[in-house]
């Protein structure tokens, strides 16, 4: 399964967070962006539990991450 994870960052932390996210197992793509979210990430996981682990224990744990929003890719 695949999902897009949209990340909001503390001011000035976007590029540091981007670099850390790119090292997370299961992250296939990650980009710094403008607008509502600071980083957009594509994550691949075996199942919903593994996806949750990646988002909660890996991405949300990165210093400077304020919040995340996850959207499942359905097609």
C-alpha positions as CSV (number, residue, x, y, z in Angstrom):
1,X,0.0,0.0,0.0
2,X,1.1,3.6,-0.7
3,X,0.2,6.9,1.0
4,X,1.1,10.5,0.7
5,X,2.2,12.1,4.0
6,X,1.9,15.8,4.2
7,X,4.1,17.4,6.9
8,X,3.9,20.8,8.6
9,X,7.3,21.9,10.0
10,X,8.5,24.4,12.6
11,X,9.7,27.6,11.0
12,X,13.2,27.1,9.4
13,X,13.2,23.3,9.8
14,X,11.7,22.2,6.5
15,X,15.0,21.3,4.8
16,X,16.3,19.5,7.9
17,X,13.1,17.5,8.1
18,X,13.2,16.7,4.4
19,X,16.7,15.3,4.8
20,X,15.7,13.1,7.8
21,X,12.5,11.9,6.1
22,X,14.5,10.8,3.0
23,X,16.4,8.4,5.3
24,X,13.2,6.7,6.7
25,X,12.7,3.1,5.5
26,X,9.6,3.0,3.2
27,X,9.9,6.6,2.0
28,X,9.9,6.5,-1.8
29,X,9.8,10.2,-2.5
30,X,10.0,13.4,-0.5
31,X,9.9,17.0,-1.5
32,X,10.0,20.4,0.2
33,X,6.9,22.4,-0.9
34,X,5.2,25.7,-0.6
35,X,1.7,26.3,0.6
36,X,-0.2,24.6,3.4
37,X,2.4,21.8,3.9
38,X,6.2,22.1,4.1
39,X,7.1,18.6,3.0
40,X,5.2,16.0,0.9
41,X,6.3,12.4,1.2
42,X,5.3,9.2,-0.6
43,X,5.5,6.2,1.7
44,X,5.2,2.5,0.8
45,X,4.2,-0.1,3.5
46,X,3.2,-3.7,3.6
47,X,-0.1,-2.9,5.5
48,X,-1.9,-0.3,7.5
49,X,-0.1,-1.2,10.7
50,X,3.3,-0.8,9.1
51,X,2.2,2.5,7.5
52,X,1.1,3.8,10.9
53,X,4.4,2.8,12.4
54,X,6.3,4.7,9.7
55,X,4.2,7.8,10.1
56,X,3.9,7.9,13.9
57,X,7.2,6.4,15.1
58,X,9.5,7.6,12.4
59,X,8.2,10.7,10.6
60,X,6.3,12.4,13.5
61,X,9.2,11.7,15.8
62,X,11.6,13.9,13.7
63,X,12.5,17.1,15.5
64,X,10.6,20.1,14.1
65,X,7.6,18.2,12.8
66,X,4.5,20.0,14.0
67,X,1.9,17.7,12.4
68,X,1.2,15.3,9.6
69,X,-1.8,14.4,7.4
70,X,-1.9,11.0,5.6
71,X,-3.8,10.3,2.5
72,X,-4.0,6.7,1.2
73,X,-3.4,6.3,-2.6
74,X,-6.3,4.3,-4.0
75,X,-5.4,4.0,-7.7
